[in-house]
Amino acid sequence: MRVSRLFIDIPLQTGATVSLEAERLNYVARVLRLKPGAELTVFNGQGGEYAAQLASVSKRRAELIVGAFNNRDRESPLDLSLVQGISRGERMDYTIQKATELGISRIVPVFTQRSMVSLEGARLAKRLQHWQGIVRSACEQCGRNHVPVVEAALSLPEYLEQENVGNKLLLDPLAETGLTTLPPPGGRTHLLIGPEGGLGDQERVLAHANGYMGIRLGPRVLRTETAAVACIAALQTLWGDLH
């Protein structure tokens, strides 16, 4: 029988009794429909996981007892940072979810010339919280015990001004270089992908000026959410842990 995994954003220790907050309570009681005595795996995103048992559950309260620690590591050896042009609604959600499942280390949402989403202030803060929730849920599903960071959204020029050391790749259907011609990276790899419609000409020039190398996956132009998943999978196959 499959044991459900649960992310809990608090320090965990063997033998501790943990009360679940409202959202986690709802997930355990109404989504998973677990009963007292049910076995769980819990983690807090800092590495490793704990066996746990649901001690009690009601409409207003649930408690679990934290058991033995397991230093299980499912992280890829490829340190990959996705710099993703913000796309609309479900497309961005899909990209973040699948990137997490595929082992991304960090996600940086960037506003670009062709971004069709207008977010600022409270709406932007709410969307960032939503994306972080998608990452945590994806980690619950795929077995990861380290939760990738979703950085605060910023404009592409602002991001490019930062000193980001490492290999810098720009997915560009106009590029002539393919992934298989590149040497293995020696550190973090930054992968920049545009939103619907891709990056503008000036944005590509700016990216190249800041050290990004244009790469292409093949002869077909992919949707932004397809491009991210395909490129991350290819990189993990070449240099990571997909085989």
C-alpha positions, 0 to 999 in steps of 0.5 A: 500500500502506498504511503502518502507523503506530506510536506510540513513547514516546521522543524521535525524531530523523532518522537515529536507530536505535531499539530497540522495547520488548516491547509494540511488538516484539510489535505489529510482529512478531506483529500486523503481521507486518512484515519487515526493510525494511518502511516505517513511520510513527512518532510520539511524540505531541508533534506531527508524524511520521517516516518509518521503516524496519524494519532488523531484527526477531526474536522478541526484538529489533527495530530501526528507522531513523528517517527524514524528519520531516513536521510533519503536523497533523490536530488539530481547531481545537475544544479539547474536553475530555470529562468522562466518567462511568466506565461498565463495561468495553467501554462505556468503552473504546468511548467513549475510542476513538471520542472520540480518533478524533473529535478530543477534546483531553483525557479526564477519567474521573469517578466518579459516583453511578450509576457501576457500576464500583468501581476503586481502588489498583492496579486503578484504576492498571491501568485508567488505563494500559489507557485510555491504551493505547486512546488511543494505538492510536486515534491510530495508526489515525486518523492523529493525531500529538498524543495526548490526555491521559487524566487521573487518575480522580476523583469528580465533586464533586472535578472540579467543585471545580477551576477549569476555565475555558471553556465548560461543557456538560452533556449532559442529556435533560431540558434544553431547549437544543439545540447549534445555539442556542449561540454558537461557543466562544471557548476550551476546551469541557468536555463532561460526560456521565454513565455508565449511567443518567446523572447523579443529580439532585443531581449535575446541580444541582451541575454547574449550580452550577459553570457547566455548561449543560444541552444535549440532542441530540434527543428520544431518550435515548442510551446513554452511549457513544452519547451521547459519540460523537454529541455530540462529532461534532455539536460537531466539525461545528458548530465543529470540522473535520467537514464 
